[in-house]
Amino acid sequence: MPRYRFEQRARGTSPELQAEWRARNHAPLAADDEVTHILAYIDALRATTEADPEFFSRLVRRLSKQGHPIYSKARLRQGYLDLVEAGHIKQNDAVLAALRMKPVRTLSGVAPVTVLTKPYACPGQCIFCPDDIRMPKSYLSNEPGAMRALILRFDPYEQVTQRLAAMKRIGHPTDKIELLILGGTWSSYPQDYREWFVRRLFDALNGTESESVGEALRRNESAPHRNTGLVIETRPDAITPEEVRHLRGLGVTRVQLGVQSLDNHLLAINKRGHTAEDVRRAVRLLRSAGFKIALHWMPNLLGATPESDLADFRRFWDDPALCPDEMKLYPTGLIRNTELYDHYLRGEYHPYSEDELIDLLLEAKKLVPRYCRLNRVMRDIPAPEIAAGVTASNLRQILGELLRGTGTPCRCIRCREVRGTAVEPASLNLQATRYATDHSTEVFWEMTTPGDELAGFLRLSLPTSDDAPIAAIAGHALIRQVQVYGPALALEEDAPGRAQHQGLGRRLIEAAEREAGAAGFRRISVIAAAGTREYYRRLGYENGELYMSKDIHTNE
């Protein structure tokens, strides 16, 4: 029996509770009077020109005063779709958009689908990790995404199928899907399991089965749900040239690395099992192969202080071997029945207070350059599982308000995205931020509104050394990412005022090609996800085994 074993305290979501929710919100319309009430809501939605986030709440209050029942968006949407299907009314896209639930989920331009791998032995012995035997190491069975995976027995096909159905029910387009594979250390799973897992993910997107990963990726080029990115998470010491090639063969485009600290002493006493040099080497290999790089960092580890943490965070930007594209800030959560909890009981570990953590994160956010996206500033651990320390789930909101109050708003990508704001393409400013790494010149091309909101960006890598881990891209300029923000639109959908489908991606790519040509490169490659290949072919890129490439024509 392992010494440290997780014991659940938070309630979680059982299959029974999920069934109750579906029964409430997906039941057929009961009687004619309910149809009358639903139509009253629909008529009000058709008549409005309001679009602010509080509009729906005001509408519900107004109609309830007129004698209509209070409905959730889920119930209204289901009732509306039932009436459309029965032929009582015609479908209205504006009504569907108004009834879209959790619109923030696709405001970054794509629909994210998160899946978990099965529980499997982890090579790490980290003292802060909980050990829930039902889950991959470091995950808790009552975390939101983990609960879903557990109920579906970690089946990759079922996880994707269920998420696609759920997103469609709440009104989100599912044409463009980013797949995020979470769980244990991806690279430690057997190779045949990893290949089977990815193939089944794509079988779910494609609506048909394939015999191999390569076949599944090819079919996704014209599938109903096209993959715009495939993300895995692993350890820095697991990244080798061979692993990089294998990841690209699976269609991976972004890699998350559990760095946690750049202080070798802290890494050692927290039993991470890798060094800061392992991080530098891994980032170098991944960036030179065109991957997007997301690093995880954990302040308040055993042995850290707020002062040492801020110095540690500064190294991510001062060290040219690092300069990550994205980061997740995961303040250490003190979980019972972990080795770190033993240190706490002996008085050897002290969680930061909320004021200490907020002060640290405020200073850290000020250091983040505009080319980096802070995906998270707090991990979504259920509060009852945290034995001591900060449990606030709205830290990002608190930090944002404090920074704006001091006149120094965060300039990271996530804080500048246009999200639902209307965009006029002609008013956008095209600008570049250039920075040097230990093996390349990186160029962050971005299109911003007059208020510096971000409508789209491109990451261009111009290698300054001949150490590409994949021979096919040696000597090539590399497009590592193209992203256009705003609400996700279906593949052929047009929406004036939205950033997507306005030619912004093409303008960014043309700017990258001009810059690469001016720097002396004669060929440029892109790390294209399977579902984006058709788009790049229209721009003159040709399929290779692992990348898409084209010649750069100059006026010389």
Buried (B, 14 or more C-beta within 10 A) or exposed (E): EEEBEBEBBBEBBEEEEEEEEEEEBEEEBEEEEBBEBBBBBBEBBEEBEEEEEEBBEEBBEEBEEEEBBEBEBBBBBBBBBBBBEEEEBEEBEEBBBBBBBEBEBBBBBBBBBBBBBBBBEBBBEBBBBBBBEBBBBBBBBBBEBBBBBBBBEBBBBBBBBBBBEBBEBBBBBBBBBBBBBBBBBBBBBEEEEBBEBBBBBBBBBBEEBBEEBBBBBBBBBEBEBBBBBBBBBBBBBBBBBEBBBBBBBBBBBBBBBBBBBBBBEBBBBBBBBBBBEBBBBBBBBBBBBBBBBBBBBBBBBBBBBBEBBBEBBBBBBEBBBBBBBBBBBBBBBBBBBBBBBBBBEEEEBBBBEBEBBBBBBBBBBEEBBBBBBBBBBBBEBBEEBBBEBBBEEEBBEBBBEBBEEEEEBBBBBBBBBBBBBEBEBEEBEBEBEEBEBBBBBBBBBBBBBEEEBBBBBBBBBBBEEEEBBBEBBEEBBBBBBBBBBBBBBEEEEEBEEBBBBBEBBEBBBBBBBEBBBEBEBEBBBBBBBBBBBEBBBEBEBEBEEBBBBBEBEEEE
